[in-house]
Structure formats: C-alpha cells, structure tokens
Amino acid sequence: MPERLYGIRHHGPGSARAVVQELERQPPQVLLVEGPPEADDLVRWVADAGLEPPVALLGYATDDPRRAAFWPFAVFSPEWQAIRWAVSHGVPVRFFDLPFAYRMGGNAAGRLTQPGPAQPDLTQPDLAQASPEQSDPAQAEVSPPGPSGTDAGSPSDAAESDVDSAGRSPEAAGEPGGADGPGPGTAVERVPQRPVDPIGELAAAAGYDDPERWWEDVVEHRGMPAFEAIAEAMTAIRDDSPEDPDDLVREAYMRTVLRETRKKYDDIAVVCGAWHVPALTRKVAVKDDVALLKGRRKEKVSFTWVPWTYGRLASWSGYGAGVRSPGWYHHLFSTADEVVTRWLVDAAGVLRAEGVPTSSAHIIEATRLAEALATLRGRPLAGLAEVTEAAEAVMCDGEPLRVSLISNRLVVGERLGGVPEDMPGVPLAKDLANQQRALRLKPEALDRDLELDLRKEIGLQRSRLLHRLRILGVPWGEPPQARRGTTGTFREEWRLRWQPEFAVRLVEGSMFGTTVASAATAKVTRAAADAETLADVTALVETCLLADLTGAYPPVLAALDVRAALDADVNHLMAAIPALARTLRYGDVRQTDVAGLATVTASLLVRVCAGLPSAVGSVSDEAARLLRDRIDGVHSAVGLLADDDLRQRWLGTLASLAGRGDLHGLLAGRLTRLLMDAGRLDAVEVRRRLRLPLTVGTPPAHGAAWVEGFLSGGGLLLVHDDALLALLDEWLADIPADAFDSVLPLLRRTFGAFESGERRAIGERVSGKVRATQEAGALGFDTERADLVLPTLSALLGRGITAGEAR
C-alpha cells in the first residue's frame, strides 16, 4: 500500500483537525513527521501531562550552544496532534527531515554554519520586550525556526537572516501569517530564500486579497479540503516556481527515509508541509538522491523540549511559519460551538479585568454585529476581522488602546508552555527550575512587576537569583538600577518577563557551571581575567555585590589591584571609585562580605588626590566638563565611605586646587561650590571668589563657565542668598552687547538645569527687586533701549503696544 501523504499548514487548526480525523479513519503502522530525526527519543514525552504546549524542540551544537534552532508546536499544530494521536495509540513515530547534525556540519561545498554573536555585556544584557511594534533583539541571535521562504511547510535556516524595522525577516515581512510557510525548524545557516507564497497564490486564485481570510473561509469555517486537492494545487505552484537548493537536499533525505521505511512497514502515514508533497510523490532515482546527500558531514548536536510562547508563534516576531493570530487559532481549535460568542465573552473578561465596564448586553450586541458583518461580506461565519470590528465598535467605544489590549491578550495570547520536571536537560536549567519553585517565582510570558524587600530572606534570595541570571545573559528581570536607581535601598522593583530564547542562554551558561551560582561565579571570574580596563573590573565588583558571588571576590579584587596599578589615567581612577564606594556602603544591606575592598578603594582615592593637580591644568572645555563630572562622582562616593580621614584628604585636595589661576572656570566654580557645601568656605569668601571672574576685564566666557560650575549643584542657593543673587544680576547687566551672544548658551544651559520651582522663585525675587526700584521712583532700566522692543511685542500680541503699557 502506498504511503498516505497529509500535506498540512504548520500551526493550522483546520489541518490539525483533518489529520486526526484521517488517522482515526485509517490508522497507519508507522507515522513519519517533518522534523529533526535526532529528536526521535523525545517523542515519548508528548504523552506526559507535564509537557504542555506551546513547547518547542531545542536543538543545538553540543560544543557551541550558541548555534541553535527551535521547532515550535502549539496545541493546534497538525504535527503535535498527529504525534499525540500516534503515542496514545502505540503507533511508532519517526521524524524524517534532514538531520540537524548535517545542517550544523555544513555540506561538501564547505558552506558551514556560523557561530552566533558575541556574549552580551555582563552587567547590561540587551534583551528588549517583544511586541508587534518591536520584536525582541534576541531574534537576530537565536530566531524561532521559520520558513526559508513562504512555502507550505519546509523548515528554514534563517536565524542569521537580516531583519526589517519591525524585527522580522524579509521573507516573513512579506509572508501572510506563515501561510504554510516552511516548517517548524530553524537552523542558524543562511540559505537562499524562496519567493513563493503558496497560500497567497491559492487565495489570489480564489479572488481573495487576504490569505488569512481565505484560509478561515475555506478551511476553518467550511472544513478542510481533501489532501489530494492540496497536493494537486502545490504541484501546480511548484511546477512554475524556482527550486530552492536547500529544499532539494531536504527532500532527497525525506525520500531516502521513505524508502527505508517501506522495507519495514506496509501502511505509512506522512505528515509534512504541503509544499513537500509533490517532491515526495515524484519519481526520483536513488542515485540522484544519494548524489545530493553525498559529502555532508555531521556535527554532534543535542536536543530537549523547552517552553514556548504564542508571541513567538506570531508572524510579526520574525517566525516565517508563524500565524498572524495564534490566540485566535487556539480558540478556533479548542472551541466546539458558539465560537464567536465565547470569544467575545473572553474579550469582555479582558476589559473587565482592566476596569472597563462591559455587560452581557455588550456581548450580545457585539455578537449580532459580527454575524451581520459576516453576512454582508458573504462569509460562511464571522472571522477574526468581524469579531475585532464588532468588539471595537460595541465593547471598546472605538478606543485603540482597548482594542490593542484584546489583541495582545487574546488574538496573540502570551500563553507560556511547560515541560515536565524530570525532562532531560542541562543541570543549570534544572537548578534554575528548582530555585524558581523554592522562591515561588513562576516564569510567565507577560510582564509582571515584582517588588522585593531585601530585609526579608526570600526577597534577598530572589534579588540575587535575578542578578545572577543577568550575568549569564538571561535577563529575566529588568534591573532596578535601570528603573529607579534603588541599588542601595532595602527595596527593589523588578519587571519580569520570560522569553523562550533563555533556554539557549542556559545551555550556553552550562559551560561555566552546573548551578546558577557556580556558573555566574565562573563567568565573572573569567571576565575579570579578560578585563582590559579598570572600569571593566570595577563594574564586576558591583556585580559581585548584587549577585552575592563571594567566590568571585578574590580574583576580581586581584584583577582590580593589577589594573589600578597599571592605569595612570586619573580619569579612569576617578571613574572606578563610585562603584566601589557603593559596594562598600551597601554591602551590609545585602548581607555581603566585602572585606578587602576598603583597602583597594582607599588606595585609589589616595592616587586620585596625588594625580588630580596635574590633570586639571590648562584643559579644554570638553575635558573640563568630563573632569567636573568625575569630581562630582568621587565627591559623592567619599560621602558614602564614612571615613573621616579620607574625606579630609579629599577636601584638602579640592581646596588646594580651587585657588589656582590656571584652573578652567567650570572647575573653579564647581570646586568652590563643593567646598562651600562641605563647610570649608563661608558665604563672604564665596562672594569674594565669585567677584573675581565677574569683574570687568575678565572674559565673559570664563565668568559664565565659573557660574555654570558653581550653580550646577542647583538653584536654591540663589533663592536664599540675596547678596549672591544681586552680584550675579549686576554681572549680567554689565556684560557688553558684543559678548552677550557667546555667553548666553552657557547661561541658558546653567539655568535650564534648575528645577522649574527654583527658576520661578529666582524670577520672583528678581521681579520683586524691580518693583521695589519702581516704587522708589526709578524705572530701573534704560527707557530708550526698552522702546526698541515695542515693534516685536506688537507683532507677537497682534496689536499696537504703547510705551506706557510696556512700562
């Protein structure tokens, strides 16, 4: 008996129902499914209740886990339903696509897969939240497997493909929701892209401009057409389409497996992308297939099951075999009757959860509207377009944000799958799973805000776990430093979101250790040994504090000593001190032993005090600004150290510098302000120093820079010191007209940095002074000069302004 070929659309619920019906009607002796043969041993896990879709097969090069691929499955995926049926009925299942090991090993022509990008920064891994507007940057590193074109079911090797502005691969950008595009696997090798969109071709032939709508009308609402008809349509399309070299190799291997299977079984069922059906029925000589496969070499690969999300099944995520609306397809597959009504009930629940009043009357009216729209458009049943428009009009009052909420929660649906606890995997992933259960931190696909109290043991342990994962390149949580700068408090706020790609990062991290703590320690230790600058090592010191990596402290401190001794740049030394001071100051908050760090920090500060006098002389404006920022950072750090001897040494250094004649105005003003705030200078001395750069004969730019440096700490000083405000006011009034244009940008930048309340208070004090002058009988300004602005005021206000009105 010839094998029965079931050409399907990947992640098509109509295809899933039809395949199960055919398997029930004609049970085979063996089932062949498009997929990686190396995963055959994992098929048995499909019968485990703990393996809950969406899930994916993760394959990776054993020696280089960065080269990886996923084969995702949803509950409505035809392959998943076929495998579940076979396992439950005791029918052998075999994947029969080209082995992933061949893709990793390259071919006879020498085209090898390329390793992924470099490791992310230890302290700031870059992994943004995926959304329809902006997909996750990690997609470019390890993409969900998707089509190498827009065919009807072949896996793609496109993880290294370029992405468009929406984060999608070029083929996915023009592909209608993965309309049975190439199948679920994505290796990391770039291959020629197929320009054919079979579902789009069939939809166009039927007079549809939207392939998804055609699929709903023909397959989901009216029943799946005969598989023979699909095979005939695919044959016609392929006859007029260019062949993809990668497809030819894969299909040669599929035919080889079919020949071997025929020797053992008489009744064979094959589930594969519809695109491949013509190639599997075509008469091809054995020698031709052997020639295509000859010379390929294998690389050692490993496989496991990992959780997946519906967001990663969506076509906008860059997954070419994805569908536009996985949540909607899940609903179509799992709902037996009243599809539209039940969907709108769920939509009402989403709105109510966000405080939007939605009654039963809304649901009834929206259902009627959706059905009426379907009737007007000649559709057999209301589809996603109709229920969305009905919900928008009746339940959302036309509010785009409410429609977007329903789309995110239901149309896409961020459902996260699960795998059994005893699933074979790397020890690092096992350790993380154990800690997640112990700390009651369940991975979720949706954003979740988490507030931690570090005074409680569970809050402290959760914080340490999240920081350790970031070191391993698994940014499960957005760190508190990036949100509110709460490093040194007893409270942290995190935003958690689990991404499927983290499974690959955990495999990569397993090369450093078998537990999260040991792997993070080993990775920090290696980073310290490889660090080239003092700043790199300093960042690692703070990382050790946040993650409580006591085992990494000795090598990190040793590297810090070495880099500090070799680095003679005062700017680098000053840049290192703030992080070290924060570590010392807040080590007790996190119950972290930071012994030995105080000596290193004190040594650096002593070197800064010794080298700063030679670094501040005759510097440019840009260098002065950088030094000002560095000095501010060290000054704040010294306040955290709570060491009076170091504080007095630092202030003594600033005092010796502040009076130098060759000091840049910005630095002179800033040092004067710091010394005044520290109690080293009184108000009388500050006003005397301020008069020096503001006297006649001093370049106005130098005076403006001095004022900028002095006031960069805030404007409250001018609010409370009348003498200082008057001094600045007199200086501003005396600036020559030809120099004012060059001084104005500096002054604008200075006063623009003040808080709005400070600026308002300063303005009120100045205007009060003017009123007092007017009441004393003097206008306080040159009337002839003031009259010059009247034409401009008249133009701005749209009417003539007299001199009397202006005054």
Disulfide bonds with the S-S distance in Angstrom:
none
